[in-house]
Amino acid sequence: MFLMQKIVCFGDSITAGWNGVQETRALTDRLERGLNCRVVNAGIPGETTRQARSRIEELIDDRANWIIILFGSNDASYHKGIPADEFRGNLIAFIQSFHPYRVILVTPPPVIDEKQIGKRENKHIVQYAAIVRDLANAMSLPLIDLYKIMNGRKDLINLLLDDGLHFSHDGYDLFAQHIIERINCLEENKKKA
C-alpha cells in the first residue's frame, strides 16, 4: 500500500456510478477502500468529451496523485455523436491540462448491442477505444483497456445492468480491481525508480 492523497476520476455515467436511477459511490467507495486515499469522482452522466472541456479547469489539482480519464460511450453514441477526430483532440486537451505523468487512460467498455439498439453499438465504441489505446501508446501513458478486458466475456451480461451499458456491482468490482492493480503497479515502479 502506498501513501497517496487523492485520485480524480474524470468521466461520464460509468465513472459517476450510475445505477439506472441516480449517481452512486459504487466506484468511489471501492477505490477509497482499495487504495486508502481520497477519491474525487468527477463523473457526469450523459457527458461527452465536448461537454467535459468546459469543466476541465475546475479539476486541475496539483495534489492529485492520479487522474483516471474514461470517456467514449456517449461520444460514440448515435444521439450525441462526437466525431472521432474531435474526441481525440478533446482527450489530448485533457491530458495536457493535467500533469501527463499522472494520467491513466481507460478505454470505453463494450455494451450489449441488443440492449442498446438505436443508441450505440460496439462497432462504433471499438473505434473510440482504439483512439484511447493509440493516445496512451503515443504519449507513453498508462492504460486500462476496459474494452479488451470485458469484450467477449461470457459473463458480460452479469457485469452490466439491464440497459446493457451501465455497470452492475460485479462490473464495478472488476473495474475497481483493475484500477487498484494498475495504480499499485505504477506506485511500485515509482518507488523503484
N, C-alpha and C positions, 0 to 999 in steps of 0.2 A: 504494500500500500504506500502511496506517495502523498506528500503534503501538497494539496492544491487548494487554491482559494475559490476558484469559480470556473464554471463551464457555461457557455452560452449555446443554446440550441436554437438555431435560426431556420425557420421553415414554414410549412403550411399545416394543414389539419393533422397530418400524421405526427408531426413534431408536437403539435398542441395537445395530443392525446384525445382527439375527438372520438366519442363513443357512440355516435349516431344521434345524440341529443345535445351534448354540451362538451366543452373542453374539460379535460381531467388532468390529473397529475400522474397519469399512467407511465409516461416516460420519465418525467422529472423525479418521482419517488424512487424508481428503480435505479436511476443513475446516482442520486444522492446516497442511497444505501450502499451501492456497489463501489462507489469511488470516494465516499466520505468527504464530500465537498458540497458547496452551494451550487445549485443548477438554476440558471435563469432560463425559463422557457419562453422564447420569443417566436413561438409558432402561432400563426393566424389562419384559421380555417378558410379555405377557398382562395387563399392568396397565391398570386403568381410572382415571378421574379420582377416583373414590371411594377407591380404594386409595392413590392417589398423595398424597391430602391428608395422610395420616399421616406423610409424609416431607418435607413442604414446608419445615419449619423448618431441616432439615439442609442445604438447598440455598441458603438465603439467604446471599448473599455480596456485600458492597459492592465487592469487586474485580472482579466480573463486569461486563464491558462490555455484553454482550448475553445474554439468556436466551431461548432458542428453545423454544417450547412446541408440541408435537404430540401430541394425544390424539384419540380418537374412533373408531378402528377397533374397539377392544374394547368401548367404551361402547355402540356401535351394534349389537353382535353379539347374536344370539339367546340365547346361553348366559350372557351377563353382563348384558345389557340394562339399562344405566343410563338412567333416564328423561331425556328431553331437557332438562327444566327443571333437574334435578339436575346434568346435565353443564354447563349454562350457569353455574349457581351455583358449581360447582367451579372452572371456568375463571376466573370473577371473583375467587374467593378466591386463586387462584394469582397472578393479575395484581396484586392488591392487596398480596400478601405480598412481591413483588419490587418494585423501583422500576419503576412502569409505563412510564416513558420508556425503559427498557432491554429491554422485552419485544417479541419478534417472534412473532406467532401464525402457525400453519401449519394449514391445513385437512387433515383426514384424506384420504388418497388413495383413488381408486376401486379396486375389486377386480375380478377376473374372476368374474362371478356363477356361471358353470357350475362353477368350481373351488371355490367356497365354499358350495355347497348345504348348507342346514341350519345354517350358521354365521353368515353376514352377507351382506347384499345391498346393492347400490348405492342402491336405493330408500330404504334407511334411512340409509346413510352420507351421502347428499346432504343429508339433514335436519341432521345434525351438522356438516357442512361449512358449511351456511348459518348455523348458530349462531355458528361461529367468525368467519365473514365479518361478521355483524351486530355482534359484540362489537368486532372490530377497527375497524369504522366508527364505532360509538357511542363508543368510548374513544380514537379517533384513534391507533390502534396500527398499526405496520407489519404487513403480511400477506403471506404466501407462500401463494397459493391452489393448493396441490398438487392438489386435486381437479380444478380447472379446467384446470391445466397438463397433467394426464395423461389426463383423461376424453376418450374418443373418439379417442385416438391410435391409428393403425393398428399401431404398434409396441408397444402396451401389453403384449402378451404377452412381449416381449423385456425390458421394464422390471421384470417381476415373476418370482419363482421359480415353479416348477411348482404351488405351492399357490395361486397366484392372489392372494396377499396381500402377502407379503414381497418386498423389493426384490432384484433381481439387481445385478450390478456396474454395468450400464448404468443401472439405476434409481437407484443411489446416485450415479453420475456426474451425472445430471440433477438430483437433489435438492440435492446439494452445490453444483452450479453456481448454482442459484437462491438458495441461502443466501448464497454468496460475493458474488454480484452485488448482492443486496439490502443486505448489510452494507456493502459498499464504497460503495454509493449513499448510505446513511444516514450513514456516516462523512464522506463528501464534503460532504453537506449541513450536518453539524455544523461542519465546518471553515469553511464559507462564512458561517455564522451569526455 
